[in-house]
Amino acid sequence: MSLLLLVAATWLSDQFAQLLGSTGITMLFLLAMVWIAYAFELGIALMAACLAFAIINYFFVEPKYTFQVGSIESWASLISFLVVSVVIASLVKRLKSQTLLSNASARQAEFARKVSERLAEVHDYSALSKVACQQLSEQYALTFKVLDTTQPTEQVVFDPHALTWVASTGQSMGPYTHNWPDAEYWLIPFSRLPSELPVMWVGAHAGKSLMLLGTKSMLLAIQSHVVQISQAYQRIQSEIRAKTAELTAQQEAMQSALLASISHDMRTPLTSIWGASTALQQLPNVQVNTETAHLASIIVSQARHLTTTTENILSLIRLEAMPAKDFKLDWQSPEEIMALVTTYYQQRGDGTEIQTHIDAEDALILANPHLLLQAIVNLIDNAKQVAQDAAPIKFEIYAREGDVRFVVEDSGPGFPPDFNVSQIKKFSTTRAHGLGLGLPIVQQIAKLHDADFIIENKVNSNKQTGARVMLIFKRAQLPV
């Protein structure tokens, strides 16, 4: 084709030599060189420039039909033509290359926009994987699969160790990378940091080779699309978490409103039942009749249980709704708190046996005494329910250099080995009685006091198990 263009330029120059003159002939050959440079490789364009140089010299420079040059002006014209032809060929090839890159970038940007629009319409993981793989497969004529790094179930060829490595390092592997470059597939992580996010598997269709089809620029483009997919994946994760949190908040709000309403309606009649049954126990004829006394004691016990449960529900609702500005703290000594707890159980008179110990001389904390008493009572009552063989409950207070610790210990079966305070939930209990509000109330009171709430199992020298629950307050100093 390049030869035909030069032949055409030679014929036209010969036919219209008188009209064109030497300048016109040179410009005609330069025009042919521009076309050749745009249509063919740079090497062919340079060879065509040399051939055009020879044609002009042979046919149109005196003496004609020889390769001799008769004047300095002719030499200058020929050399100028050759230099200009080489420069034009180089510039045209560069312009063509930049145009191709620009067009490719525009197509890539348009495809990325379409992918983003499609991914924005997706709101679940399975649809995201299907849409993303379909879009990429149509664009690049390759096979795409999303692999779950925690449970890879896709039936594709990959090295499990490579998959683990890609997820743990955030680096791609396969051809044109520094990792497993001889592999017949790419593994591209959703995140460039170690994570449990999925990994994109890219391979050729059956019977073809990724080593032959893939290029470095293709890998970079696919990596950019995987970043888009990863962002969509994390958006879906955020949406699911937000919906879950919203649903949980709505459920808790409905529970709190319902329980608050029921508890307020139950509080007064329960108090009346408790008071009336207590008074009934004290009547002479009831005390004489054993069966009647037993029934009266059951009424008192159950009324006390329901009253305590109602108070716990109301307390938890108040604590969760309590604004920080309405929460008042004051200087408290551990001795005063110990005295409040002892007095409370003496007045309650239910036979709760508590072994107390205190080692907190001159220690002070900032606390609300009523809420702290409620927290300790809940812990002791919980311990009493699981105590074995009517064993006493241990309640200790001791001070360390930077904190004051309130400790309740029991001789029960203890908590599950993997249990911690983060697993505490309202209305969740393993016992036959109760609503599971004791620990949530203690947890909320600890949160309001900025105190640590720790649950652990203990094993003493006699190999007897039990639970140890601690409230750890920062030790306060009186202002000077």
C-alpha positions in Angstrom: 0.0 0.0 0.0 2.8 2.4 0.8 4.5 1.6 -2.5 1.2 2.3 -4.4 1.0 5.7 -2.7 4.6 6.5 -3.7 3.9 5.3 -7.3 0.8 7.5 -7.4 2.7 10.5 -6.1 5.5 9.9 -8.8 2.9 9.6 -11.6 1.1 12.8 -10.5 4.4 14.7 -10.2 5.4 13.5 -13.7 2.1 14.5 -15.3 1.9 17.9 -13.7 5.6 18.7 -13.3 5.4 22.0 -15.1 2.4 23.1 -13.0 3.7 21.9 -9.6 7.3 22.8 -9.8 9.9 21.4 -7.5 8.2 22.8 -4.4 4.8 21.3 -5.3 6.4 17.9 -6.1 8.1 17.9 -2.7 4.8 18.8 -0.9 3.0 16.1 -2.8 5.5 13.5 -1.6 5.3 14.9 2.0 1.5 14.5 1.9 2.0 10.8 0.8 4.5 10.4 3.7 1.9 11.7 6.2 -0.6 9.1 5.0 1.9 6.3 5.1 3.1 7.3 8.6 -0.5 7.3 9.9 -1.4 4.0 8.3 1.7 1.9 8.8 4.4 1.2 11.4 7.2 3.7 12.0 9.8 1.4 10.3 7.8 1.2 7.1 7.3 5.0 7.2 11.1 5.6 7.5 11.8 3.2 4.6 9.1 5.0 2.5 10.8 8.3 3.3 14.2 7.0 2.0 12.5 5.6 -1.1 10.7 8.9 -1.7 14.1 10.7 -1.4 15.5 8.4 -4.0 12.5 8.8 -6.4 12.6 12.6 -6.2 16.4 12.5 -6.8 16.1 10.2 -9.8 13.0 11.6 -11.6 12.8 15.3 -10.7 16.3 16.6 -9.8 18.7 17.6 -12.5 20.4 15.7 -14.0 17.2 13.5 -14.3 17.2 9.7 -14.4 20.4 9.6 -12.4 21.2 9.6 -8.7 23.5 12.5 -9.2 22.7 16.0 -7.8 23.6 18.9 -10.0 23.5 21.8 -7.4 23.7 22.8 -3.8 20.1 24.0 -3.9 19.0 20.5 -4.9 21.0 18.9 -2.2 19.5 21.2 0.4 16.0 20.5 -0.9 16.5 16.7 -0.8 18.0 16.7 2.6 15.3 19.0 4.0 12.7 16.6 2.5 14.3 13.6 4.1 14.5 15.3 7.6 11.0 16.7 7.4 9.7 13.2 6.3 11.4 11.5 9.3 10.1 14.2 11.7 6.6 14.0 10.3 6.6 10.2 10.5 7.7 10.3 14.2 5.2 13.0 15.1 2.3 11.3 13.3 3.0 8.0 15.0 3.1 9.7 18.4 -0.1 11.5 17.6 -1.7 8.2 16.5 -0.5 6.5 19.7 -1.8 9.2 21.9 -5.1 9.2 20.1 -5.5 5.5 20.5 -4.6 5.8 24.2 -7.1 8.7 24.6 -9.8 6.7 22.9 -9.1 3.6 25.0 -9.2 5.7 28.2 -12.5 7.2 27.1 -13.9 3.8 26.4 -12.5 2.6 29.7 -14.1 5.5 31.6 -17.4 4.9 29.9 -17.3 1.3 30.9 -16.4 2.2 34.5 -19.3 4.5 34.6 -21.7 1.8 33.4 -20.3 -0.6 35.9 -20.7 1.9 38.7 -24.3 2.5 37.7 -25.1 -1.2 37.6 -23.4 -1.8 41.0 -25.3 1.1 42.6 -28.6 -0.7 41.8 -27.5 -3.8 43.7 -28.2 -4.3 47.4 -27.2 -7.9 48.1 -24.0 -9.9 47.8 -25.2 -12.6 45.3 -26.6 -10.0 42.9 -23.4 -8.0 43.2 -21.2 -10.9 42.3 -23.4 -11.9 39.4 -23.7 -8.4 37.9 -19.9 -7.6 38.3 -18.7 -10.9 36.7 -21.2 -10.6 33.8 -20.2 -7.0 33.0 -16.4 -7.7 33.2 -16.7 -11.0 31.2 -18.5 -9.2 28.4 -15.9 -6.4 28.3 -12.7 -8.5 28.4 -13.8 -11.9 27.0 -12.5 -13.6 30.1 -14.1 -15.6 33.0 -14.6 -13.9 36.3 -15.5 -15.4 39.7 -15.8 -13.9 43.1 -14.2 -16.1 45.7 -15.2 -16.0 49.4 -11.9 -16.1 51.3 -13.5 -17.6 54.4 -15.5 -20.3 52.5 -14.3 -20.6 48.9 -16.8 -22.8 47.1 -16.6 -21.7 43.5 -15.6 -24.5 41.2 -12.6 -22.9 39.6 -8.9 -23.8 39.5 -6.8 -22.0 42.1 -4.2 -22.7 44.7 -5.8 -22.4 48.2 -2.4 -21.3 49.6 -2.3 -18.6 46.9 -5.8 -17.4 47.8 -4.9 -17.2 51.5 -1.7 -15.3 50.6 -3.5 -12.8 48.4 -6.2 -12.1 51.1 -3.5 -11.8 53.8 -1.2 -9.4 51.8 -3.6 -7.5 49.6 -1.4 -8.1 46.5 -2.5 -9.5 43.2 -1.0 -12.6 41.7 -0.7 -14.1 38.2 0.8 -13.0 34.8 2.4 -9.5 34.7 2.7 -9.4 38.5 5.7 -10.3 40.7 3.7 -13.1 42.4 3.2 -16.5 40.7 3.7 -14.9 37.2 3.5 -18.3 35.5 -0.1 -19.0 36.8 -2.9 -19.3 34.2 -5.2 -17.0 36.2 -5.3 -13.8 38.2 -6.3 -13.5 41.8 -7.1 -9.8 42.6 -8.0 -8.9 46.2 -10.9 -6.6 47.0 -8.7 -4.7 49.5 -5.0 -3.8 49.3 -4.8 -4.4 53.0 -5.0 -7.8 54.8 -8.7 -8.6 55.1 -11.4 -11.2 54.8 -13.0 -9.5 51.9 -13.5 -11.6 48.7 -11.0 -12.1 46.0 -11.7 -11.9 42.2 -10.6 -14.9 40.1 -9.9 -14.1 36.5 -9.1 -16.8 33.9 -9.4 -17.5 30.1 -12.4 -19.3 28.6 -12.0 -23.0 28.1 -9.3 -24.0 25.6 -7.5 -20.6 25.8 -4.6 -19.2 27.6 -4.6 -16.1 29.9 -0.8 -15.8 29.2 -1.6 -15.1 25.6 -4.8 -13.1 26.0 -3.9 -10.9 29.0 -1.8 -7.8 29.0 -0.3 -5.5 31.6 -2.8 -2.7 30.7 -5.7 -5.2 30.9 -4.6 -6.2 34.4 -4.4 -2.6 35.6 -7.9 -1.9 34.1 -9.4 -5.0 35.8 -7.8 -4.0 39.1 -9.5 -0.6 38.9 -12.8 -2.4 38.4 -12.2 -4.7 41.3 -11.7 -1.5 43.4 -15.2 -0.4 42.2 -16.7 -3.8 43.1 -15.0 -3.7 46.5 -16.5 -0.3 47.3 -19.9 -1.6 46.3 -19.4 -4.7 48.5 -18.5 -2.5 51.5 -21.4 -0.2 50.8 -23.7 -3.3 51.0 -22.0 -4.3 54.2 -22.7 -0.8 55.7 -26.3 -0.9 54.5 -26.9 -4.3 56.2 -25.2 -3.1 59.4 -27.3 0.1 59.4 -30.5 -1.8 58.8 -29.6 -4.3 61.5 -28.8 -1.6 63.9 -32.0 0.3 63.0 -34.1 -2.9 63.5 -32.4 -3.6 66.8 -33.0 -0.1 68.0 -36.7 -0.2 66.9 -37.1 -3.6 68.7 -35.5 -2.3 71.9 -37.6 0.9 71.8 -40.8 -1.1 71.4 -39.7 -3.4 74.2 -38.8 -0.5 76.5 -42.1 1.3 75.8 -44.2 -1.8 76.3 -42.3 -2.9 79.4 -42.5 0.6 80.9 -46.2 0.7 80.4 -46.8 -2.7 81.8 -44.4 -2.2 84.7 -46.0 1.1 85.7 -49.4 -0.6 85.7 -48.1 -3.6 87.7 -46.1 -1.6 90.3 -49.0 -0.4 92.5 -51.0 -3.6 92.7 -47.8 -5.6 93.4 -46.9 -3.3 96.2 -50.4 -3.7 97.6 -50.2 -7.5 97.3 -46.8 -7.6 99.0 -48.0 -5.4 101.8 -51.3 -7.2 102.3 -49.6 -10.7 102.3 -47.0 -9.5 104.7 -49.7 -8.2 107.0 -51.6 -11.5 106.6 -48.6 -13.5 107.8 -48.6 -11.6 111.0 -52.2 -12.4 111.9 -52.5 -14.8 115.0 -54.9 -17.2 113.3 -52.6 -17.5 110.2 -49.5 -18.1 112.3 -51.4 -21.0 114.1 -52.6 -22.6 110.9 -49.5 -24.2 109.2 -51.0 -24.6 105.8 -52.3 -21.0 105.7 -48.9 -19.7 106.9 -47.2 -21.7 104.1 -49.6 -20.2 101.5 -49.1 -16.7 102.8 -45.3 -17.1 102.7 -45.6 -18.2 99.0 -47.7 -15.1 98.2 -45.1 -12.9 99.9 -42.2 -14.6 98.1 -43.7 -14.4 94.7 -45.0 -10.8 95.2 -41.4 -9.8 96.2 -40.0 -11.5 93.1 -42.5 -9.8 90.8 -41.9 -6.4 92.5 -38.1 -6.8 92.2 -38.5 -7.8 88.5 -40.7 -4.8 87.9 -38.3 -2.5 89.6 -35.4 -3.9 87.5 -37.3 -3.2 84.3 -38.0 0.3 85.3 -34.5 0.9 86.5 -33.0 -0.4 83.2 -35.3 1.8 81.2 -34.4 4.9 83.3 -30.7 4.1 83.1 -30.7 3.8 79.4 -32.7 7.0 79.0 -30.7 9.0 81.6 -28.9 12.0 80.1 -25.3 12.5 81.2 -26.1 16.0 82.5 -28.7 14.5 84.9 -26.3 11.9 86.3 -24.9 13.2 89.6 -21.7 11.9 91.2 -20.3 12.6 94.6 -17.3 11.6 96.8 -17.9 8.2 98.3 -15.8 6.0 100.6 -15.9 2.2 100.2 -16.7 1.9 103.9 -19.9 3.7 103.4 -20.9 1.5 100.4 -20.1 -1.6 102.4 -22.3 -0.3 105.3 -25.2 0.4 102.8 -25.0 -3.1 101.4 -24.9 -4.7 104.9 -27.8 -2.6 106.2 -29.9 -3.4 103.1 -29.7 -7.2 103.5 -30.2 -6.9 107.3 -33.4 -4.9 106.7 -34.6 -7.2 103.9 -34.3 -10.2 106.3 -34.4 -13.0 103.7 -31.5 -15.0 105.2 -28.9 -14.0 102.7 -25.5 -14.8 104.2 -22.7 -12.5 103.1 -19.0 -12.7 104.0 -17.6 -9.2 103.8 -14.0 -8.0 103.7 -12.7 -4.5 103.1 -9.2 -3.2 102.5 -9.6 0.3 101.2 -8.4 2.7 103.9 -8.5 6.3 102.9 -9.7 5.4 99.4 -12.3 7.5 97.6 -14.3 7.2 94.4 -16.8 9.4 92.5 -20.1 7.5 92.4 -23.8 7.7 92.8 -24.4 5.7 96.0 -27.9 4.6 95.1 -27.0 3.2 91.7 -23.8 1.6 93.0 -25.9 -0.1 95.8 -28.3 -1.3 93.2 -25.5 -2.8 91.1 -23.9 -4.6 94.0 -27.3 -5.9 95.2 -28.0 -7.3 91.7 -24.6 -9.1 91.7 -25.2 -10.6 95.1 -28.7 -11.7 94.3 -27.4 -13.3 91.1 -24.7 -15.1 93.1 -27.3 -16.2 95.7 -29.4 -17.9 93.0 -26.4 -20.1 91.9 -24.7 -20.7 95.2 -24.3 -24.4 96.0 -25.3 -25.9 99.4 -26.4 -22.5 100.8 -22.8 -21.4 100.7 -22.2 -17.7 101.7 -21.6 -15.0 99.2 -18.3 -13.2 99.4 -18.4 -9.4 99.0 -15.0 -7.7 99.1 -13.7 -4.2 98.6 -10.0 -3.5 98.2 -8.0 -0.6 96.9 -5.0 -0.7 94.6 -2.7 2.2 93.6 -4.9 3.5 90.9 -8.3 1.9 91.5 -10.9 0.6 93.9 -12.4 -2.9 93.3 -15.8 -4.2 94.3 -15.8 -8.0 94.1 -18.6 -10.5 94.4 -17.8 -14.2 94.5 -20.0 -17.3 94.5 -19.5 -21.1 94.6 -21.8 -21.8 91.7 -21.0 -23.4 88.3 -19.5 -20.2 87.0 -19.9 -18.8 83.5 -19.1 -20.5 80.2 -15.3 -20.4 79.4 -15.7 -18.0 76.5 -18.2 -15.7 78.2 -17.5 -12.0 78.6 -19.4 -8.8 79.3 -19.8 -8.0 75.5 -22.2 -11.0 75.3 -24.6 -9.7 78.0 -28.0 -9.1 76.5 -31.3 -8.0 78.0 -33.9 -10.7 78.5 -31.3 -13.4 78.0 -30.9 -15.9 80.9 -30.2 -19.6 81.4 -32.1 -19.8 84.6 -35.6 -21.0 85.1 -36.7 -17.8 86.8 -36.0 -14.2 86.0 -35.8 -12.0 82.9 -32.0 -11.7 82.7 -31.9 -8.0 83.7 -29.5 -8.1 86.6 -26.2 -8.1 84.6 -27.5 -5.5 82.0 -28.4 -3.2 84.8 -24.9 -3.6 86.3 -23.3 -3.1 82.9 -25.3 0.2 82.4 -24.4 1.5 85.8 -20.7 0.7 85.2 -21.0 2.6 81.9 -22.5 5.6 83.5 -19.6 5.6 86.1 -16.9 5.0 83.5 -16.0 1.9 85.5 -14.7 -1.4 84.2 -17.1 -4.4 84.5 -15.2 -7.8 84.5 -16.6 -11.3 84.7 -14.3 -14.3 85.2 -14.3 -17.8 86.7 -12.2 -18.7 89.7 -10.7 -21.9 91.0 -9.7 -21.9 94.7 -7.4 -24.2 96.5 -10.2 -26.8 97.1 -10.8 -27.0 93.3 -14.3 -25.5 93.8 -15.4 -23.5 90.9 -17.4 -20.3 91.0 -17.7 -16.8 89.4 -15.9 -13.6 90.3 -17.6 -10.4 89.2 -15.8 -7.1 89.6 -16.6 -3.4 89.3 -13.4 -1.4 89.0 -13.6 2.3 89.7 -10.8 4.8 89.2 -9.4 6.0 92.5 -10.3 9.7 93.1 -8.3 12.3 94.8 -9.8 15.2 96.7 -9.0 18.6 95.2 -6.3 20.4 97.1 
